[in-house]
Amino acid sequence: MTSPASSSEAVGHQKSPWPTELRLNPGRDALSVAFDTGERFTLSAEYLRVESPSAEVRGHGGPKQIVRGKEEVQITGLEPVGHYAVRILFDDGHDSGLYSWDLLLKLGRERERIWAEYLKARE
């Protein structure tokens, strides 16, 4: 399926990578995301939960909150939000984070750095 060029593409702005697949693994503890760039990432439920873009995690405008105790969290559902994001529902009741395509791409591309920073901050 192709989509028409956006107005930003028409004036020479680079198009953001677009997801071609979101797939929840059978154990519900990881989400695979593929992009039209050919990049594919498998992101653990714990990683997605602790990096949620919600106000709870982002600190309501203050410093980012370190979320602990999510090693066993599972994903219970995925809900599309317009054409720009997905809401990930977790079995701990968390469901307020909207994961934009750009955020999922960043979480995939920068996983090693982001995860290492999280583990260090959690100590």
LOLODREN-233199 format. One record per atom (N, C-alpha, C, O, CB): residue in three letters; residue number from 1; z, x, y; atom name. Coordinates in nm, 2 decimals. Each point is the difference from the previous one (the first is absolute). Glycine has a CB too. Layout:
// LOLODREN-233199
  kolse  kese      c3      c1      c2  zati
    ALA   NUM       Z       X       Y    CA
...
***
This chain:
// LOLODREN-233199
  kolse  kese      c3      c1      c2  zati
    MET     1    0.00    0.08   -0.12     N
    MET     1    0.00   -0.08    0.12    CA
    MET     1    0.00    0.09    0.12     C
    MET     1    0.08    0.09    0.01     O
    MET     1    0.04   -0.28   -0.13    CB
    THR     2   -0.21    0.16    0.22     N
    THR     2    0.00    0.08    0.12    CA
    THR     2    0.04   -0.09    0.11     C
    THR     2   -0.01   -0.12    0.00     O
    THR     2   -0.17    0.27   -0.09    CB
    SER     3    0.23   -0.09    0.20     N
    SER     3    0.03   -0.07    0.12    CA
    SER     3   -0.08    0.05    0.12     C
    SER     3   -0.04    0.11    0.00     O
    SER     3    0.28   -0.15   -0.09    CB
    PRO     4   -0.26   -0.05    0.18     N
    PRO     4   -0.08    0.04    0.12    CA
    PRO     4    0.08    0.11    0.08     C
    PRO     4    0.12    0.00   -0.01     O
    PRO     4   -0.23   -0.23    0.02    CB
    ALA     5    0.03    0.31    0.06     N
    ALA     5    0.07    0.10    0.08    CA
    ALA     5    0.08   -0.06    0.11     C
    ALA     5   -0.05   -0.10    0.06     O
    ALA     5   -0.14    0.26   -0.11    CB
    SER     6    0.30   -0.11    0.08     N
    SER     6    0.09   -0.05    0.11    CA
    SER     6   -0.06    0.05    0.13     C
    SER     6   -0.08    0.09    0.00     O
    SER     6    0.28   -0.10   -0.15    CB
    SER     7   -0.15   -0.05    0.26     N
    SER     7   -0.05    0.04    0.13    CA
    SER     7    0.04    0.14    0.03     C
    SER     7   -0.08    0.07    0.07     O
    SER     7    0.09   -0.31    0.01    CB
    SER     8    0.10    0.29   -0.14     N
    SER     8    0.04    0.14    0.03    CA
    SER     8   -0.10    0.09   -0.07     C
    SER     8   -0.02    0.11    0.05     O
    SER     8    0.26   -0.18   -0.03    CB
    GLU     9   -0.29    0.03   -0.14     N
    GLU     9   -0.10    0.09   -0.06    CA
    GLU     9   -0.13    0.00    0.08     C
    GLU     9   -0.06    0.11    0.01     O
    GLU     9    0.16   -0.16   -0.23    CB
    ALA    10   -0.13   -0.06    0.28     N
    ALA    10   -0.12    0.00    0.07    CA
    ALA    10    0.00    0.09    0.12     C
    ALA    10   -0.11    0.05    0.05     O
    ALA    10    0.08   -0.29   -0.12    CB
    VAL    11    0.15    0.27    0.13     N
    VAL    11    0.00    0.09    0.11    CA
    VAL    11    0.04    0.14   -0.04     C
    VAL    11    0.04    0.08    0.08     O
    VAL    11    0.02   -0.27    0.06    CB
    GLY    12   -0.07    0.22   -0.27     N
    GLY    12    0.02    0.14   -0.05    CA
    GLY    12    0.14    0.03   -0.05     C
    GLY    12    0.02    0.12   -0.03     O
    GLY    12   -0.20   -0.06    0.19    CB
    HIS    13    0.27   -0.15   -0.16     N
    HIS    13    0.13    0.03   -0.05    CA
    HIS    13    0.00    0.00   -0.15     C
    HIS    13   -0.07   -0.08   -0.07     O
    HIS    13    0.18   -0.03    0.27    CB
    GLN    14   -0.04    0.20   -0.26     N
    GLN    14    0.01    0.02   -0.14    CA
    GLN    14    0.07   -0.12   -0.07     C
    GLN    14    0.11   -0.04    0.05     O
    GLN    14   -0.12    0.29   -0.03    CB
    LYS    15   -0.05   -0.30   -0.12     N
    LYS    15    0.06   -0.11   -0.08    CA
    LYS    15    0.12    0.05   -0.08     C
    LYS    15   -0.01    0.11   -0.07     O
    LYS    15   -0.21   -0.23    0.06    CB
    SER    16    0.33    0.05    0.00     N
    SER    16    0.11    0.04   -0.08    CA
    SER    16   -0.03   -0.03   -0.15     C
    SER    16   -0.08   -0.09   -0.03     O
    SER    16    0.24    0.04    0.22    CB
    PRO    17   -0.11    0.13   -0.28     N
    PRO    17   -0.02   -0.02   -0.14    CA
    PRO    17    0.05   -0.14   -0.04     C
    PRO    17    0.10   -0.05    0.06     O
    PRO    17   -0.08    0.29   -0.11    CB
    TRP    18   -0.09   -0.31   -0.04     N
    TRP    18    0.02   -0.13   -0.04    CA
    TRP    18    0.04   -0.01   -0.14     C
    TRP    18   -0.06    0.07   -0.08     O
    TRP    18   -0.10   -0.16    0.25    CB
    PRO    19    0.27    0.02   -0.21     N
    PRO    19    0.04   -0.01   -0.14    CA
    PRO    19   -0.11   -0.07   -0.08     C
    PRO    19   -0.05   -0.11    0.04     O
    PRO    19    0.29    0.11    0.02    CB
    THR    20   -0.27    0.05   -0.18     N
    THR    20   -0.09   -0.07   -0.09    CA
    THR    20    0.08   -0.06   -0.12     C
    THR    20   -0.06   -0.08   -0.07     O
    THR    20   -0.12    0.24    0.14    CB
    GLU    21    0.30   -0.11   -0.09     N
    GLU    21    0.08   -0.06   -0.11    CA
    GLU    21    0.15    0.03    0.02     C
    GLU    21    0.04    0.10    0.05     O
    GLU    21   -0.23   -0.06   -0.21    CB
    LEU    22    0.27   -0.15    0.13     N
    LEU    22    0.14    0.01   -0.01    CA
    LEU    22    0.04   -0.05   -0.14     C
    LEU    22   -0.04   -0.11   -0.03     O
    LEU    22    0.07    0.08    0.29    CB
    ARG    23    0.03    0.12   -0.33     N
    ARG    23    0.04   -0.04   -0.14    CA
    ARG    23    0.14    0.03   -0.03     C
    ARG    23    0.04    0.12    0.01     O
    ARG    23   -0.28   -0.08   -0.08    CB
    LEU    24    0.32   -0.14    0.03     N
    LEU    24    0.13    0.02   -0.04    CA
    LEU    24    0.01    0.04   -0.15     C
    LEU    24   -0.07   -0.06   -0.08     O
    LEU    24    0.15   -0.11    0.25    CB
    ASN    25   -0.01    0.28   -0.20     N
    ASN    25    0.00    0.04   -0.14    CA
    ASN    25    0.08   -0.10   -0.09     C
    ASN    25    0.08   -0.07    0.06     O
    ASN    25   -0.10    0.31    0.02    CB
    PRO    26    0.00   -0.23   -0.21     N
    PRO    26    0.07   -0.10   -0.08    CA
    PRO    26    0.16    0.00    0.01     C
    PRO    26    0.06   -0.10   -0.02     O
    PRO    26   -0.26    0.12   -0.14    CB
    GLY    27    0.25    0.10    0.18     N
    GLY    27    0.15    0.01    0.02    CA
    GLY    27    0.05   -0.04    0.13     C
    GLY    27    0.12   -0.01    0.02     O
    GLY    27   -0.13    0.19   -0.18    CB
    ARG    28   -0.08   -0.22    0.25     N
    ARG    28    0.03   -0.05    0.14    CA
    ARG    28    0.08    0.11    0.07     C
    ARG    28    0.08   -0.04    0.10     O
    ARG    28   -0.08   -0.20   -0.18    CB
    ASP    29   -0.01    0.37    0.05     N
    ASP    29    0.07    0.10    0.07    CA
    ASP    29   -0.09    0.09    0.08     C
    ASP    29    0.04    0.11    0.04     O
    ASP    29    0.14   -0.12   -0.21    CB
    ALA    30   -0.31   -0.02    0.18     N
    ALA    30   -0.10    0.08    0.07    CA
    ALA    30   -0.11   -0.09    0.04     C
    ALA    30   -0.04   -0.09   -0.06     O
    ALA    30    0.11    0.30   -0.06    CB
    LEU    31   -0.13   -0.17    0.24     N
    LEU    31   -0.12   -0.07    0.05    CA
    LEU    31   -0.11    0.10    0.02     C
    LEU    31    0.02    0.11    0.06     O
    LEU    31    0.12   -0.28    0.06    CB
    SER    32   -0.25    0.15   -0.18     N
    SER    32   -0.12    0.08    0.02    CA
    SER    32   -0.09   -0.05    0.11     C
    SER    32   -0.02   -0.12    0.00     O
    SER    32    0.03    0.19   -0.25    CB
    VAL    33   -0.05    0.02    0.34     N
    VAL    33   -0.08   -0.05    0.11    CA
    VAL    33   -0.12    0.09    0.00     C
    VAL    33    0.01    0.13    0.00     O
    VAL    33    0.19   -0.21    0.14    CB
    ALA    34   -0.32    0.02   -0.13     N
    ALA    34   -0.13    0.08    0.01    CA
    ALA    34   -0.06   -0.04    0.13     C
    ALA    34    0.01   -0.11    0.05     O
    ALA    34   -0.04    0.12   -0.30    CB
    PHE    35   -0.04    0.09    0.31     N
    PHE    35   -0.06   -0.02    0.13    CA
    PHE    35   -0.15    0.03   -0.01     C
    PHE    35   -0.04    0.07   -0.10     O
    PHE    35    0.25   -0.01    0.22    CB
    ASP    36   -0.29   -0.11   -0.03     N
    ASP    36   -0.14    0.02    0.00    CA
    ASP    36   -0.04    0.15    0.02     C
    ASP    36   -0.12    0.03    0.00     O
    ASP    36    0.09   -0.27    0.08    CB
    THR    37    0.12    0.33   -0.05     N
    THR    37   -0.02    0.14    0.02    CA
    THR    37    0.00    0.07   -0.14     C
    THR    37   -0.04    0.12   -0.01     O
    THR    37    0.14   -0.13    0.24    CB
    GLY    38   -0.07   -0.07   -0.33     N
    GLY    38    0.02    0.06   -0.14    CA
    GLY    38    0.14    0.05   -0.03     C
    GLY    38    0.03    0.03   -0.11     O
    GLY    38   -0.27    0.04    0.13    CB
    GLU    39    0.32   -0.08    0.08     N
    GLU    39    0.14    0.04   -0.02    CA
    GLU    39    0.07   -0.11   -0.08     C
    GLU    39   -0.02   -0.12    0.02     O
    GLU    39    0.03    0.26    0.19    CB
    ARG    40    0.08   -0.10   -0.30     N
    ARG    40    0.08   -0.09   -0.08    CA
    ARG    40    0.14    0.06   -0.01     C
    ARG    40    0.02    0.11   -0.03     O
    ARG    40   -0.22   -0.20   -0.10    CB
    PHE    41    0.30    0.00    0.16     N
    PHE    41    0.14    0.04   -0.01    CA
    PHE    41    0.08   -0.09   -0.08     C
    PHE    41   -0.02   -0.12   -0.01     O
    PHE    41    0.00    0.22    0.24    CB
    THR    42    0.12   -0.05   -0.30     N
    THR    42    0.09   -0.08   -0.08    CA
    THR    42    0.14    0.02    0.07     C
    THR    42    0.05    0.11    0.00     O
    THR    42   -0.18   -0.10   -0.22    CB
    LEU    43    0.18   -0.11    0.28     N
    LEU    43    0.12    0.00    0.08    CA
    LEU    43    0.11   -0.07   -0.07     C
    LEU    43   -0.01   -0.12   -0.04     O
    LEU    43   -0.12    0.13    0.25    CB
    SER    44    0.24    0.06   -0.24     N
    SER    44    0.12   -0.06   -0.07    CA
    SER    44    0.06   -0.12    0.08     C
    SER    44   -0.01    0.01    0.13     O
    SER    44    0.05    0.21   -0.25    CB
    ALA    45    0.02   -0.31    0.05     N
    ALA    45    0.07   -0.11    0.07    CA
    ALA    45    0.11    0.05    0.08     C
    ALA    45    0.02   -0.04    0.12     O
    ALA    45   -0.08   -0.11   -0.30    CB
    GLU    46    0.13    0.25    0.13     N
    GLU    46    0.11    0.06    0.08    CA
    GLU    46   -0.05    0.06    0.13     C
    GLU    46    0.06   -0.02    0.10     O
    GLU    46    0.07    0.06   -0.32    CB
    TYR    47   -0.23    0.04    0.21     N
    TYR    47   -0.06    0.06    0.12    CA
    TYR    47   -0.05   -0.11    0.10     C
    TYR    47    0.03    0.01    0.12     O
    TYR    47   -0.10    0.19   -0.26    CB
    LEU    48    0.01   -0.30    0.10     N
    LEU    48   -0.05   -0.11    0.09    CA
    LEU    48    0.12   -0.07    0.06     C
    LEU    48    0.00   -0.03    0.12     O
    LEU    48   -0.21    0.00   -0.26    CB
    ARG    49    0.31    0.01    0.06     N
    ARG    49    0.12   -0.07    0.05    CA
    ARG    49    0.08    0.08    0.10     C
    ARG    49    0.03   -0.06    0.11     O
    ARG    49   -0.01   -0.06   -0.33    CB
    VAL    50    0.00    0.25    0.20     N
    VAL    50    0.08    0.08    0.10    CA
    VAL    50   -0.09    0.03    0.12     C
    VAL    50    0.06    0.04    0.10     O
    VAL    50    0.08    0.05   -0.29    CB
    GLU    51   -0.27   -0.10    0.18     N
    GLU    51   -0.08    0.02    0.12    CA
    GLU    51   -0.06   -0.13    0.06     C
    GLU    51   -0.10    0.01    0.07     O
    GLU    51    0.04    0.22   -0.17    CB
    SER    52    0.13   -0.34    0.07     N
    SER    52   -0.05   -0.12    0.05    CA
    SER    52   -0.01    0.00    0.15     C
    SER    52    0.09    0.06    0.07     O
    SER    52    0.02   -0.17   -0.26    CB
    PRO    53   -0.21    0.05    0.25     N
    PRO    53   -0.02   -0.01    0.14    CA
    PRO    53    0.09   -0.11    0.07     C
    PRO    53   -0.02   -0.03    0.11     O
    PRO    53   -0.22    0.11   -0.15    CB
    SER    54    0.33   -0.14   -0.04     N
    SER    54    0.08   -0.11    0.06    CA
    SER    54    0.10    0.06    0.10     C
    SER    54    0.03    0.12    0.00     O
    SER    54   -0.05   -0.25   -0.22    CB
    ALA    55    0.07    0.04    0.30     N
    ALA    55    0.10    0.04    0.10    CA
    ALA    55    0.13    0.05   -0.07     C
    ALA    55    0.07    0.08    0.06     O
    ALA    55   -0.16   -0.25    0.10    CB
    GLU    56    0.12    0.11   -0.27     N
    GLU    56    0.12    0.05   -0.08    CA
    GLU    56    0.00    0.14   -0.02     C
    GLU    56    0.10    0.07    0.02     O
    GLU    56   -0.08   -0.29   -0.13    CB
    VAL    57   -0.14    0.27    0.06     N
    VAL    57   -0.01    0.15   -0.03    CA
    VAL    57   -0.03    0.08    0.12     C
    VAL    57    0.05    0.11    0.02     O
    VAL    57   -0.13   -0.17   -0.25    CB
    ARG    58    0.00    0.01    0.32     N
    ARG    58   -0.04    0.07    0.12    CA
    ARG    58    0.11    0.01    0.10     C
    ARG    58   -0.01    0.06    0.11     O
    ARG    58   -0.22   -0.13   -0.15    CB
    GLY    59    0.34    0.00    0.02     N
    GLY    59    0.12    0.01    0.09    CA
    GLY    59    0.00   -0.09    0.12     C
    GLY    59    0.07    0.03    0.09     O
    GLY    59   -0.06    0.20   -0.17    CB
    HIS    60   -0.08   -0.34    0.07     N
    HIS    60    0.00   -0.10    0.12    CA
    HIS    60   -0.02    0.07    0.13     C
    HIS    60    0.07   -0.03    0.10     O
    HIS    60    0.08   -0.11   -0.23    CB
    GLY    61   -0.24    0.24    0.13     N
    GLY    61   -0.03    0.07    0.13    CA
    GLY    61    0.08    0.13    0.01     C
    GLY    61   -0.03    0.08    0.09     O
    GLY    61   -0.02   -0.30    0.01    CB
    GLY    62    0.15    0.24   -0.18     N
    GLY    62    0.08    0.12    0.00    CA
    GLY    62   -0.05    0.10   -0.10     C
    GLY    62   -0.12   -0.01   -0.04     O
    GLY    62    0.32   -0.12    0.12    CB
    PRO    63   -0.11    0.22   -0.12     N
    PRO    63   -0.05    0.10   -0.10    CA
    PRO    63   -0.03   -0.07   -0.14     C
    PRO    63    0.06   -0.10   -0.03     O
    PRO    63    0.08    0.28    0.15    CB
    LYS    64   -0.23   -0.12   -0.19     N
    LYS    64   -0.03   -0.06   -0.13    CA
    LYS    64    0.12    0.01   -0.09     C
    LYS    64    0.08    0.09    0.00     O
    LYS    64   -0.32   -0.01    0.02    CB
    GLN    65    0.26   -0.19   -0.10     N
    GLN    65    0.11   -0.01   -0.09    CA
    GLN    65   -0.03    0.06   -0.14     C
    GLN    65   -0.11   -0.02   -0.05     O
    GLN    65    0.19   -0.19    0.17    CB
    ILE    66    0.01    0.28   -0.18     N
    ILE    66   -0.02    0.06   -0.13    CA
    ILE    66    0.04   -0.11   -0.10     C
    ILE    66    0.12   -0.04    0.00     O
    ILE    66   -0.09    0.28    0.08    CB
    VAL    67   -0.12   -0.28   -0.16     N
    VAL    67    0.02   -0.11   -0.10    CA
    VAL    67    0.04    0.07   -0.13     C
    VAL    67   -0.08    0.09   -0.05     O
    VAL    67   -0.08   -0.26    0.16    CB
    ARG    68    0.27    0.14   -0.17     N
    ARG    68    0.04    0.06   -0.13    CA
    ARG    68    0.01   -0.11   -0.11     C
    ARG    68    0.00   -0.12    0.03     O
    ARG    68    0.13    0.30    0.10    CB
    GLY    69   -0.13   -0.13   -0.25     N
    GLY    69    0.03   -0.08   -0.12    CA
    GLY    69   -0.12   -0.09   -0.04     C
    GLY    69    0.01   -0.11   -0.05     O
    GLY    69    0.22    0.11    0.12    CB
    LYS    70   -0.35    0.05   -0.04     N
    LYS    70   -0.12   -0.08   -0.03    CA
    LYS    70   -0.09    0.06   -0.12     C
    LYS    70   -0.11   -0.02   -0.01     O
    LYS    70    0.11   -0.05    0.25    CB
    GLU    71    0.07    0.16   -0.32     N
    GLU    71   -0.07    0.07   -0.10    CA
    GLU    71   -0.06   -0.09   -0.11     C
    GLU    71   -0.10    0.03   -0.06     O
    GLU    71    0.25    0.16    0.10    CB
    GLU    72   -0.09   -0.31   -0.06     N
    GLU    72   -0.05   -0.09   -0.10    CA
    GLU    72   -0.07   -0.12    0.06     C
    GLU    72   -0.03   -0.10   -0.08     O
    GLU    72    0.22    0.17   -0.07    CB
    VAL    73   -0.21   -0.08    0.28     N
    VAL    73   -0.07   -0.11    0.06    CA
    VAL    73   -0.13   -0.03   -0.06     C
    VAL    73   -0.08    0.10   -0.03     O
    VAL    73    0.21   -0.06    0.24    CB
    GLN    74   -0.17   -0.16   -0.22     N
    GLN    74   -0.13   -0.04   -0.05    CA
    GLN    74   -0.07   -0.09    0.10     C
    GLN    74    0.06   -0.06    0.09     O
    GLN    74    0.02    0.08   -0.32    CB
    ILE    75   -0.21   -0.02    0.22     N
    ILE    75   -0.08   -0.09    0.09    CA
    ILE    75   -0.02   -0.13   -0.07     C
    ILE    75   -0.05   -0.01   -0.12     O
    ILE    75   -0.07    0.21    0.22    CB
    THR    76    0.15   -0.31   -0.03     N
    THR    76   -0.01   -0.13   -0.07    CA
    THR    76   -0.13   -0.08    0.05     C
    THR    76   -0.04   -0.09   -0.06     O
    THR    76    0.29    0.08    0.04    CB
    GLY    77   -0.31    0.06    0.13     N
    GLY    77   -0.12   -0.07    0.04    CA
    GLY    77   -0.06    0.07    0.12     C
    GLY    77    0.05    0.09    0.07     O
    GLY    77    0.04   -0.30   -0.15    CB
    LEU    78   -0.22    0.18    0.10     N
    LEU    78   -0.08    0.05    0.11    CA
    LEU    78   -0.06   -0.12    0.07     C
    LEU    78   -0.06   -0.09   -0.06     O
    LEU    78    0.01    0.31   -0.06    CB
    GLU    79    0.06   -0.23    0.25     N
    GLU    79   -0.06   -0.11    0.08    CA
    GLU    79   -0.09    0.06    0.11     C
    GLU    79    0.05    0.07    0.08     O
    GLU    79    0.15   -0.22   -0.13    CB
    PRO    80   -0.32    0.11    0.05     N
    PRO    80   -0.09    0.05    0.11    CA
    PRO    80    0.04   -0.06    0.13     C
    PRO    80    0.05   -0.11    0.01     O
    PRO    80   -0.24    0.13   -0.17    CB
    VAL    81    0.18    0.06    0.26     N
    VAL    81    0.03   -0.04    0.14    CA
    VAL    81   -0.13    0.02    0.08     C
    VAL    81   -0.03    0.12    0.04     O
    VAL    81    0.29   -0.06   -0.06    CB
    GLY    82   -0.33   -0.16    0.05     N
    GLY    82   -0.12    0.01    0.07    CA
    GLY    82   -0.10    0.10   -0.07     C
    GLY    82    0.00    0.00   -0.12     O
    GLY    82    0.12   -0.05    0.34    CB
    HIS    83   -0.19    0.13   -0.14     N
    HIS    83   -0.09    0.10   -0.06    CA
    HIS    83    0.05    0.14    0.03     C
    HIS    83   -0.08    0.09   -0.01     O
    HIS    83   -0.11   -0.25    0.04    CB
    TYR    84    0.32    0.17    0.00     N
    TYR    84    0.05    0.13    0.05    CA
    TYR    84    0.12    0.05   -0.08     C
    TYR    84    0.03    0.12    0.02     O
    TYR    84   -0.12   -0.18    0.20    CB
    ALA    85    0.15   -0.02   -0.30     N
    ALA    85    0.13    0.05   -0.07    CA
    ALA    85    0.03   -0.08   -0.12     C
    ALA    85   -0.07   -0.10   -0.03     O
    ALA    85    0.15    0.17    0.25    CB
    VAL    86    0.02   -0.02   -0.29     N
    VAL    86    0.06   -0.07   -0.12    CA
    VAL    86    0.15    0.00    0.02     C
    VAL    86    0.06    0.10    0.04     O
    VAL    86   -0.26   -0.04   -0.19    CB
    ARG    87    0.26   -0.18    0.12     N
    ARG    87    0.14   -0.01   -0.01    CA
    ARG    87    0.04    0.03   -0.15     C
    ARG    87   -0.05   -0.06   -0.09     O
    ARG    87    0.07   -0.11    0.29    CB
    ILE    88    0.07    0.27   -0.21     N
    ILE    88    0.05    0.04   -0.14    CA
    ILE    88    0.13   -0.07   -0.02     C
    ILE    88    0.09    0.02    0.08     O
    ILE    88   -0.22    0.20   -0.08    CB
    LEU    89    0.15   -0.29   -0.11     N
    LEU    89    0.12   -0.07   -0.03    CA
    LEU    89    0.07    0.08   -0.10     C
    LEU    89   -0.05    0.04   -0.11     O
    LEU    89   -0.04   -0.27    0.16    CB
    PHE    90    0.22    0.26   -0.03     N
    PHE    90    0.08    0.09   -0.09    CA
    PHE    90    0.11   -0.09   -0.07     C
    PHE    90    0.04   -0.10    0.05     O
    PHE    90   -0.09    0.30    0.09    CB
    ASP    91    0.09   -0.15   -0.26     N
    ASP    91    0.10   -0.08   -0.07    CA
    ASP    91    0.14    0.00    0.06     C
    ASP    91    0.09   -0.06   -0.05     O
    ASP    91   -0.22    0.10   -0.16    CB
    ASP    92    0.15    0.05    0.31     N
    ASP    92    0.13    0.00    0.07    CA
    ASP    92    0.00   -0.10    0.11     C
    ASP    92    0.10   -0.01    0.08     O
    ASP    92   -0.07    0.25   -0.14    CB
    GLY    93   -0.13   -0.32    0.07     N
    GLY    93   -0.01   -0.10    0.11    CA
    GLY    93   -0.07    0.04    0.12     C
    GLY    93   -0.03   -0.08    0.09     O
    GLY    93    0.24   -0.01   -0.18    CB
    HIS    94   -0.24    0.22    0.10     N
    HIS    94   -0.07    0.05    0.13    CA
    HIS    94   -0.14   -0.05    0.00     C
    HIS    94   -0.08    0.02   -0.10     O
    HIS    94    0.23    0.18    0.10    CB
    ASP    95   -0.19   -0.26    0.11     N
    ASP    95   -0.14   -0.05    0.01    CA
    ASP    95   -0.05   -0.01    0.14     C
    ASP    95   -0.10   -0.07    0.03     O
    ASP    95    0.14   -0.06   -0.23    CB
    SER    96    0.02    0.21    0.29     N
    SER    96   -0.03   -0.01    0.14    CA
    SER    96   -0.10    0.11    0.05     C
    SER    96   -0.03    0.00    0.12     O
    SER    96    0.25   -0.12   -0.08    CB
    GLY    97   -0.25    0.21   -0.12     N
    GLY    97   -0.09    0.11    0.04    CA
    GLY    97   -0.15   -0.04   -0.01     C
    GLY    97   -0.04   -0.04   -0.11     O
    GLY    97    0.22    0.21    0.05    CB
    LEU    98   -0.26   -0.15    0.16     N
    LEU    98   -0.14   -0.02   -0.01    CA
    LEU    98   -0.07    0.14   -0.01     C
    LEU    98    0.01    0.08    0.10     O
    LEU    98    0.00   -0.30    0.03    CB
    TYR    99   -0.07    0.25   -0.24     N
    TYR    99   -0.06    0.13   -0.03    CA
    TYR    99   -0.15   -0.01    0.04     C
    TYR    99   -0.08   -0.05   -0.07     O
    TYR    99    0.25    0.10   -0.11    CB
    SER   100   -0.20    0.01    0.30     N
    SER   100   -0.14    0.00    0.05    CA
    SER   100   -0.08    0.09   -0.09     C
    SER   100    0.06    0.09   -0.07     O
    SER   100    0.01   -0.14    0.31    CB
    TRP   101   -0.20    0.04   -0.24     N
    TRP   101   -0.08    0.09   -0.08    CA
    TRP   101    0.01    0.14    0.05     C
    TRP   101    0.01    0.10   -0.08     O
    TRP   101   -0.17   -0.28    0.04    CB
    ASP   102    0.18    0.20    0.17     N
    ASP   102    0.02    0.14    0.06    CA
    ASP   102    0.13    0.05   -0.05     C
    ASP   102    0.01    0.12   -0.03     O
    ASP   102   -0.14   -0.18    0.23    CB
    LEU   103    0.24   -0.02   -0.21     N
    LEU   103    0.13    0.05   -0.05    CA
    LEU   103   -0.01    0.04   -0.14     C
    LEU   103    0.05    0.11   -0.04     O
    LEU   103    0.07   -0.26    0.20    CB
    LEU   104   -0.19    0.07   -0.25     N
    LEU   104   -0.01    0.03   -0.14    CA
    LEU   104   -0.08    0.13   -0.02     C
    LEU   104    0.03    0.08   -0.08     O
    LEU   104   -0.02   -0.32    0.02    CB
    LEU   105   -0.11    0.26    0.15     N
    LEU   105   -0.08    0.12   -0.01    CA
    LEU   105    0.09    0.12    0.04     C
    LEU   105    0.00    0.11   -0.07     O
    LEU   105   -0.21   -0.23    0.12    CB
    LYS   106    0.29    0.11    0.05     N
    LYS   106    0.09    0.11    0.05    CA
    LYS   106    0.10    0.03   -0.11     C
    LYS   106    0.03    0.11   -0.03     O
    LYS   106   -0.06   -0.18    0.27    CB
    LEU   107    0.09   -0.04   -0.30     N
    LEU   107    0.10    0.02   -0.10    CA
    LEU   107   -0.06    0.07   -0.12     C
    LEU   107    0.07    0.08   -0.07     O
    LEU   107    0.05   -0.28    0.14    CB
    GLY   108   -0.25    0.18   -0.10     N
    GLY   108   -0.06    0.07   -0.11    CA
    GLY   108   -0.04    0.14    0.03     C
    GLY   108    0.04    0.09   -0.07     O
    GLY   108   -0.13   -0.30    0.00    CB
    ARG   109    0.03    0.23    0.19     N
    ARG   109   -0.04    0.14    0.04    CA
    ARG   109    0.11    0.09    0.02     C
    ARG   109   -0.01    0.12   -0.02     O
    ARG   109   -0.19   -0.22    0.12    CB
    GLU   110    0.31    0.05   -0.04     N
    GLU   110    0.12    0.08    0.04    CA
    GLU   110    0.12   -0.02   -0.09     C
    GLU   110    0.11    0.03    0.04     O
    GLU   110   -0.20   -0.04    0.19    CB
    ARG   111    0.06   -0.04   -0.35     N
    ARG   111    0.12   -0.03   -0.09    CA
    ARG   111    0.09    0.12   -0.03     C
    ARG   111    0.12   -0.02    0.01     O
    ARG   111   -0.27   -0.15   -0.12    CB
    GLU   112    0.10    0.29    0.09     N
    GLU   112    0.08    0.11   -0.04    CA
    GLU   112    0.10    0.03    0.12     C
    GLU   112    0.12    0.02   -0.02     O
    GLU   112   -0.30    0.07   -0.13    CB
    ARG   113    0.13   -0.08    0.27     N
    ARG   113    0.08    0.03    0.12    CA
    ARG   113    0.10   -0.11    0.03     C
    ARG   113    0.12    0.02    0.02     O
    ARG   113   -0.31    0.11    0.07    CB
    ILE   114    0.14   -0.26   -0.09     N
    ILE   114    0.09   -0.11    0.03    CA
    ILE   114    0.11   -0.01   -0.11     C
    ILE   114    0.12   -0.02    0.04     O
    ILE   114   -0.31   -0.10    0.07    CB
    TRP   115    0.16    0.13   -0.23     N
    TRP   115    0.09   -0.01   -0.11    CA
    TRP   115    0.11    0.11    0.01     C
    TRP   115    0.12   -0.02   -0.02     O
    TRP   115   -0.29   -0.09   -0.13    CB
    ALA   116    0.12    0.23    0.17     N
    ALA   116    0.09    0.12    0.02    CA
    ALA   116    0.10   -0.02    0.11     C
    ALA   116    0.12    0.03   -0.01     O
    ALA   116   -0.30    0.12   -0.08    CB
    GLU   117    0.13   -0.21    0.20     N
    GLU   117    0.09   -0.02    0.12    CA
    GLU   117    0.10   -0.11   -0.04     C
    GLU   117    0.12    0.01    0.04     O
    GLU   117   -0.31    0.05    0.12    CB
    TYR   118    0.15   -0.16   -0.23     N
    TYR   118    0.09   -0.11   -0.04    CA
    TYR   118    0.11    0.06   -0.09     C
    TYR   118    0.12   -0.03    0.02     O
    TYR   118   -0.31   -0.14    0.00    CB
    LEU   119    0.15    0.25   -0.12     N
    LEU   119    0.10    0.05   -0.09    CA
    LEU   119    0.10    0.09    0.07     C
    LEU   119    0.12    0.00   -0.03     O
    LEU   119   -0.29   -0.01   -0.16    CB
    LYS   120    0.12    0.09    0.28     N
    LYS   120    0.09    0.09    0.08    CA
    LYS   120    0.10   -0.08    0.08     C
    LYS   120    0.11    0.03    0.01     O
    LYS   120   -0.29    0.14    0.00    CB
    ALA   121    0.13   -0.28    0.06     N
    ALA   121    0.08   -0.08    0.08    CA
    ALA   121    0.10   -0.08   -0.08     C
    ALA   121    0.11   -0.03    0.05     O
    ALA   121   -0.29    0.01    0.12    CB
    ARG   122    0.15   -0.01   -0.29     N
    ARG   122    0.09   -0.07   -0.09    CA
    ARG   122    0.12    0.08   -0.05     C
    ARG   122    0.10   -0.06   -0.04     O
    ARG   122   -0.30   -0.08   -0.03    CB
    GLU   123    0.19    0.27    0.07     N
    GLU   123    0.10    0.09   -0.05    CA
    GLU   123    0.13   -0.02    0.08     C
    GLU   123    0.10    0.07   -0.04     O
    GLU   123   -0.27    0.09   -0.03    CB
***
